[in-house]
Amino acid sequence: MPADIASALIDEVLEAVQSHVTDPREDRDLVKGRLTSIDTRLGLVHTDMARQSDRLDKLERRIGRVETRLKIGG
């Protein structure tokens, strides 16, 4: 009987350990998914910033031409 009790206790402990081991795996997968989403959104932010920078450059050139034509500014 003592061997059966020890075996049952070991099984119980192993089941508890196993349930805790699967949780970090699920958490890791969730974190990986969220990081992928963040990477995607960050890429979109960079794209938007590049577009805004391009628009500002075009406006600066246009203003420069206007200033040159009017012989004002800088």
N, C-alpha and C positions, 0 to 999 in steps of 0.2 A: 503493500500500500504506500509506503513513503515514496517509492519511486514514481508511482502514479500521481501522487500529490505534487511532487517536484516537477514532473513533466507537465502537469496542468498549470502550475504556476509559471513555468518557463513559457508555455504557449500563451498564457495571458499577458505576460510581459512583452513577448515578441509581437503580439497583436497590437498592443498599445504603442510600441515603438514604431511599428509599421504604419499605423494611422498618422503618427506625427511626421514620418518621413514623406508621405505622399503630399501633405499640405505644402511644404516648401517647394515641391516640384510644381504644384499648381500655381503657387505664388510667383515662382520664377517665370512660368509661361505667361502669366498675366502681365508681369513687369516687362517681359520681352515684347509683348504685343503693344503695350503702352509706349515703350521706347520707339518702336517702329512708327507708331502714330505721331509721336513728337518729331521724329526725324522727317516724316513726310510734311508735317505742318511747317517745320523750320525751313525746309526746301522751298515751300510756297512763299514764306516770308522773304527769303533771299531773292526769289524771282520778282516779287512785288517791289522790293527795294531797288533792284536793278532797273525795273521799268520806271520807277519814280526818278531815279538818278538820270536816266536817259531823257526823260521829259524835262527835268531841270536844266540839263545841258543844252537842249534845244531852245528852251526859253532864254537862257543866258546868251546864246548866239543871236537870237532874234533881237533881244534888247540891245546887245552890242551893235548890231547893224542899225537899229533905230537911233541910238546915241551917236553913232558915226555920221549918219545922214543928217541929223539935226545939229551936229557939232556940239554935243553936250556930254557931260559925264566923263567917266573915266579911265 
